[in-house]
Amino acid sequence: MLIIDKLTKIIQNTLEAIEKSQNQIYEIAEESRNQYKMIENELNQVKIKTEEIILQVDKLTKLEKDIRYRLMIVNKNFKDFDEEDIKEVYEKAKDLQLQLMVKKNDEQILVNRRTELELRLRSARETLKKAEKLISQIGVVLGYLSGDLKNIHVQLEDFKEKQYLGIKVIQAQEEERYRLSREIHDGPAQILANLVLKSELCEKLIDIDRNKAKEELRGLRTVMRSSLKDVRKIIYDLRPMSLDDLGLIPTVERLVTQHNEESEIFAEFKFFGDRVKLLPVIELAAFRIVQEALNNIKKHSKATRASVKIELTKKNINIVISDNGVGFSRDSIKRADENSGYGLMSMEERVLLLNGKFELNASPGNGTKILITIPIDVYGEVQYEKD
């Protein structure tokens, strides 16, 4: 158990590390995507500003050309213009040249910035492509790794559960052996010891009092019949011979009939599907489940009616056992099972060991219903009974 727990912990830590690494890769890719968008947005803004300033430079260039032409006219016809006009033309020309120089400088700065951003955008695009490709590749790899490790984790958990069930089965077997040993010791063994004494007494009485000897022999016969009945019951509890001779369904029919003869709670039996010869381990498990359930109904349910239904399909045997009794709460189930009360845990363990499903529906005042499904080909193929 300790080794399995350690392996489970290692696998859990590995899966957590894988998921953490995957998240970090997503974060890196998302950061690259955001960086690309930021550069792209800035580049678009720079392009707009560059286009605007180019238009402004073109406009200023045209104005500067016009003012230079006017300045040339003024210089040629210096005497035709007064001092204020000449001063205005010179100042306007100087102002336009200054504006043009500033705008051309701004244009050059924006063009350089645009070129830089285009280079950065190209680099960011390549980085983003690599990041997205890495996400795709890592996603596939992590998917395989995560899937395989999770499968191992599930298998370990399944092994752990089966190991626990195996321990429970061994405990149940030991408890069953102890119960049988007590039954044999308190029943047939005591009776056989008594038979030995009775037979010795009869042997002595034959020569003394024949009538008394006959009376003792009649009593001896009665005790022997009772002992034989007890032995047959113990054999039946170990494994009903009718399972091998007749099969599951006739044996369950006989069990239900015997229950109705010994109990005031009438149990109805119904069977659906084709009669097939199941593997012995499945037949015995199904029989024990029905037997235990009927014992519970007789001892604890306070019901007036009960029902046992068995359905055989091509893949499963389905068993539904219900009663209209007082029911019980789940807490009482646990307490009762701890005290070997209902044996519901042993039923469930039998089913789970055969890869089946066990469902219990019970509540105070609403009766009890047990639904069981066991795959009939869990260990091999089934064989149809010959009529």
C-alpha positions in Angstrom: 0.0 0.0 0.0 2.8 2.4 0.9 4.6 1.9 -2.4 1.4 2.5 -4.4 0.7 5.6 -2.4 4.2 6.9 -3.2 3.9 6.1 -6.9 0.5 7.8 -6.9 2.0 10.9 -5.3 4.9 11.0 -7.8 2.4 10.7 -10.7 0.2 13.4 -9.3 3.3 15.7 -8.9 4.4 14.9 -12.4 1.0 15.8 -13.8 0.9 19.0 -11.9 4.4 19.9 -13.2 3.3 19.1 -16.8 0.2 21.3 -16.4 2.2 24.1 -14.9 4.7 24.0 -17.8 1.9 24.0 -20.3 0.4 27.1 -18.6 3.8 28.8 -18.7 4.2 28.0 -22.4 0.7 29.5 -23.0 1.7 32.6 -21.1 4.9 33.0 -23.2 2.9 32.6 -26.4 0.2 35.1 -25.2 2.9 37.6 -24.3 4.4 37.2 -27.8 1.0 37.7 -29.3 0.4 40.9 -27.2 3.9 42.2 -28.1 3.2 41.6 -31.8 -0.2 43.5 -31.6 1.4 46.3 -29.7 4.2 46.8 -32.3 1.6 46.5 -35.1 -0.6 49.1 -33.6 2.4 51.5 -33.0 3.5 50.9 -36.6 0.1 51.8 -38.0 0.1 55.0 -36.0 3.6 55.9 -37.2 2.5 55.2 -40.8 -0.4 57.6 -40.4 1.7 60.3 -38.9 4.4 59.8 -41.6 1.8 60.2 -44.3 0.4 63.3 -42.6 3.9 64.9 -42.3 4.8 64.0 -45.9 1.7 65.9 -47.0 2.7 68.8 -44.8 6.3 68.8 -46.2 4.9 68.7 -49.8 2.7 71.6 -49.0 5.5 73.6 -47.3 7.8 72.8 -50.2 5.3 74.2 -52.7 4.8 77.3 -50.5 8.6 77.7 -50.1 9.0 77.4 -53.8 6.4 80.1 -54.4 8.0 82.4 -51.9 11.4 82.0 -53.4 10.0 82.8 -56.8 8.4 86.0 -55.3 11.7 86.8 -53.5 13.5 86.5 -56.9 10.9 89.0 -58.4 11.5 91.3 -55.5 15.3 91.2 -56.0 15.0 91.9 -59.7 12.6 94.8 -59.2 14.0 96.1 -55.9 13.1 99.7 -56.7 9.4 98.8 -57.4 8.7 97.6 -53.8 8.7 99.5 -50.6 10.7 98.5 -47.6 7.8 96.8 -45.7 6.9 94.5 -48.7 10.6 93.5 -49.0 10.8 92.8 -45.3 7.5 90.8 -45.3 8.7 88.6 -48.2 12.1 87.9 -46.6 10.6 87.1 -43.2 7.9 84.8 -44.8 10.6 83.0 -46.8 12.7 82.6 -43.7 9.7 81.3 -41.7 8.8 78.8 -44.4 12.3 77.5 -44.7 12.5 77.0 -41.0 9.1 75.2 -40.9 10.2 73.1 -43.9 13.5 72.2 -42.2 11.6 71.1 -39.0 9.0 69.1 -40.8 11.7 67.4 -42.9 13.5 66.5 -39.7 10.3 65.1 -38.2 9.6 63.2 -41.4 13.1 61.6 -41.2 12.5 60.7 -37.6 9.2 59.1 -38.4 10.6 57.2 -41.5 13.4 55.9 -39.3 10.9 54.9 -36.6 8.7 53.2 -39.2 11.7 51.2 -40.6 12.6 50.2 -37.0 9.1 49.1 -36.2 8.8 47.1 -39.5 11.9 45.2 -38.6 10.7 44.6 -35.0 7.3 43.5 -36.4 8.9 41.1 -38.7 11.0 39.7 -35.8 7.9 39.5 -33.5 5.9 37.7 -36.3 8.6 35.1 -36.5 8.7 34.7 -32.7 4.9 34.4 -32.6 5.0 31.7 -35.3 7.6 29.8 -33.4 5.7 30.1 -30.1 2.4 28.9 -31.8 4.3 26.0 -33.4 5.8 25.2 -30.0 2.3 25.3 -28.4 1.1 22.9 -31.0 4.0 20.5 -30.6 4.1 20.7 -26.8 0.4 20.3 -26.7 0.6 17.0 -28.6 3.5 15.7 -26.5 1.9 16.8 -23.2 -1.4 15.2 -24.4 0.3 11.9 -24.8 2.3 12.1 -21.6 -0.6 13.4 -19.6 -2.8 10.7 -21.0 -0.3 7.9 -20.4 0.5 9.1 -16.8 -3.2 9.5 -16.0 -3.8 6.0 -17.3 -1.0 4.7 -15.0 -2.5 6.7 -12.2 -5.9 5.1 -12.9 -4.4 1.7 -13.1 -2.6 2.2 -9.8 -5.8 3.4 -8.2 -7.6 0.4 -9.7 -4.8 -1.9 -8.4 -5.0 -0.3 -5.0 -8.7 -0.8 -4.9 -8.4 -4.4 -6.0 -5.7 -5.0 -3.5 -8.1 -3.6 -0.8 -10.9 -5.8 -2.1 -8.5 -8.8 -2.1 -7.7 -8.2 1.5 -11.5 -7.9 2.3 -12.1 -11.2 0.4 -9.4 -12.9 2.4 -10.9 -11.6 5.6 -14.4 -12.7 4.5 -13.0 -16.2 3.7 -11.4 -16.4 7.1 -14.7 -15.3 8.7 -16.6 -17.8 6.7 -14.1 -20.6 7.7 -14.5 -19.6 11.3 -18.3 -19.6 11.0 -18.3 -23.0 9.4 -15.9 -24.5 11.9 -18.2 -23.2 14.7 -21.3 -24.7 13.0 -19.5 -28.1 12.5 -18.2 -28.0 16.1 -21.6 -27.1 17.6 -23.7 -29.2 15.3 -22.5 -32.3 13.5 -19.4 -32.8 15.7 -21.4 -32.7 18.9 -24.1 -34.9 17.4 -21.5 -37.5 16.2 -19.9 -37.5 19.6 -23.4 -38.1 21.1 -24.0 -40.9 18.5 -20.9 -42.7 19.7 -22.2 -42.7 23.3 -25.7 -43.7 22.2 -24.3 -46.6 20.1 -22.2 -47.8 23.0 -25.3 -47.6 25.3 -27.4 -49.6 22.7 -24.7 -52.2 22.5 -24.9 -52.8 26.2 -28.7 -52.7 26.3 -29.2 -55.4 23.7 -28.2 -58.1 26.2 -30.0 -56.5 29.1 -33.2 -54.8 27.8 -34.0 -55.3 24.1 -37.1 -53.0 24.2 -35.0 -50.2 25.8 -32.3 -50.8 23.2 -34.9 -50.5 20.3 -36.1 -47.2 21.9 -32.6 -45.9 22.0 -32.0 -46.9 18.4 -35.1 -45.1 17.3 -33.8 -42.0 19.1 -30.5 -42.6 17.5 -32.1 -42.6 14.0 -33.8 -39.3 14.7 -30.6 -37.7 15.8 -28.8 -39.1 12.7 -31.5 -37.6 10.4 -31.1 -34.2 12.2 -27.3 -34.4 11.9 -27.6 -35.3 8.2 -29.9 -32.3 7.6 -27.3 -30.0 9.3 -24.4 -31.5 7.2 -26.4 -31.0 4.0 -27.1 -27.4 5.0 -23.4 -26.8 5.6 -22.6 -28.3 2.2 -25.3 -26.2 0.6 -23.9 -23.1 2.2 -20.4 -24.0 0.9 -21.7 -24.5 -2.6 -25.1 -25.7 -3.7 -24.6 -28.9 -5.8 -27.6 -27.8 -7.9 -25.5 -25.0 -9.4 -23.3 -27.6 -11.1 -26.2 -30.0 -11.8 -29.0 -27.6 -12.9 -27.5 -24.1 -13.3 -28.1 -20.7 -11.7 -31.7 -20.1 -12.6 -33.2 -23.4 -11.2 -31.0 -23.0 -8.1 -32.3 -19.5 -7.5 -35.9 -20.7 -8.1 -35.4 -23.3 -5.4 -33.8 -20.8 -3.1 -36.8 -18.4 -3.5 -39.2 -21.3 -2.9 -37.4 -22.3 0.2 -37.5 -18.7 1.4 -41.3 -18.6 0.9 -41.7 -21.8 2.8 -39.6 -20.6 5.8 -40.7 -16.9 5.9 -44.0 -15.0 6.0 -42.5 -12.5 3.4 -43.6 -13.7 0.0 -40.8 -13.3 -2.6 -41.6 -13.3 -6.3 -39.0 -14.6 -8.8 -38.9 -13.5 -12.5 -36.4 -14.4 -15.2 -35.8 -12.8 -18.5 -33.6 -13.8 -21.4 -32.0 -17.1 -22.6 -30.8 -19.7 -20.2 -27.0 -19.9 -20.5 -24.4 -21.8 -18.5 -22.3 -19.1 -16.9 -18.8 -19.5 -15.5 -18.9 -21.1 -12.0 -17.4 -18.0 -10.3 -20.2 -15.8 -11.8 -23.0 -18.2 -11.0 -21.7 -18.6 -7.4 -21.4 -14.8 -6.9 -24.9 -14.2 -8.3 -26.4 -17.0 -6.1 -24.6 -15.7 -2.9 -25.9 -12.2 -3.6 -29.5 -13.4 -3.9 -29.0 -15.6 -0.9 -27.6 -12.8 1.3 -30.3 -10.4 0.1 -33.1 -12.8 0.9 -31.6 -13.4 4.4 -31.5 -9.6 4.9 -35.1 -9.3 3.9 -36.1 -12.1 6.2 -34.1 -10.7 9.2 -34.3 -7.0 8.9 -36.8 -5.6 6.4 -40.2 -6.2 8.1 -41.6 -6.4 4.6 -44.7 -8.2 3.3 -43.5 -8.7 -0.3 -40.2 -9.0 -2.1 -39.0 -9.5 -5.6 -36.0 -11.1 -7.3 -35.5 -10.5 -11.0 -32.7 -11.8 -13.1 -32.0 -10.9 -16.7 -29.4 -12.5 -18.9 -28.3 -10.5 -22.0 -25.5 -11.3 -24.4 -23.0 -9.3 -22.3 -24.3 -9.1 -18.8 -26.3 -10.7 -16.0 -28.6 -8.1 -14.4 -30.0 -8.7 -10.9 -32.7 -6.6 -9.2 -33.8 -7.4 -5.6 -36.3 -5.3 -3.9 -38.8 -5.3 -0.9 -41.5 -3.0 0.5 -40.0 -3.0 4.0 -38.9 -0.4 6.4 -35.7 0.5 4.6 -32.7 2.0 6.3 -30.3 5.0 6.2 -26.8 4.8 4.8 -25.3 5.5 8.2 -27.1 2.4 9.6 -25.7 0.4 6.6 -22.1 1.3 7.6 -22.7 0.5 11.2 -24.5 -2.8 10.4 -21.8 -3.9 8.0 -19.1 -3.1 10.6 -21.0 -5.5 12.9 -21.5 -8.1 10.2 -25.2 -7.0 10.0 -26.3 -6.7 6.4 -23.3 -8.0 4.5 -23.9 -5.3 1.8 -20.2 -4.6 1.6 -19.4 -8.2 0.9 -22.1 -8.1 -1.9 -20.5 -5.0 -3.4 -17.0 -6.5 -3.2 -18.1 -9.6 -5.0 -19.6 -7.5 -7.8 -16.6 -5.2 -8.1 -14.1 -8.1 -8.2 -16.0 -9.3 -11.3 -15.8 -5.8 -12.9 -19.5 -5.3 -12.3 -21.7 -2.4 -11.0 -23.5 -2.3 -7.6 -26.2 0.2 -6.8 -28.2 0.4 -3.6 -31.4 2.5 -3.2 -32.7 2.6 0.3 -34.2 5.1 2.8 -36.2 4.8 6.0 -39.8 3.9 5.2 -39.3 3.3 1.5 -38.0 -0.2 1.3 -34.8 -1.4 -0.3 -33.7 -2.0 -3.9 -30.4 -3.5 -5.0 -29.4 -3.3 -8.7 -26.4 -5.3 -9.9 -24.8 -5.8 -13.3 -22.0 -8.3 -13.9 -20.3 -8.9 -17.3 -20.8 -12.6 -18.1 -17.7 -12.8 -20.3 -15.4 -11.3 -17.8 -13.1 -14.3 -17.8 -14.2 -16.2 -20.9 -17.1 -17.2 -23.1 -20.5 -18.4 -21.9 -22.1 -21.6 -23.1 -25.7 -22.1 -23.9 -27.4 -24.8 -21.9 -28.7 -27.9 -23.8 -32.4 -28.5 -23.4 
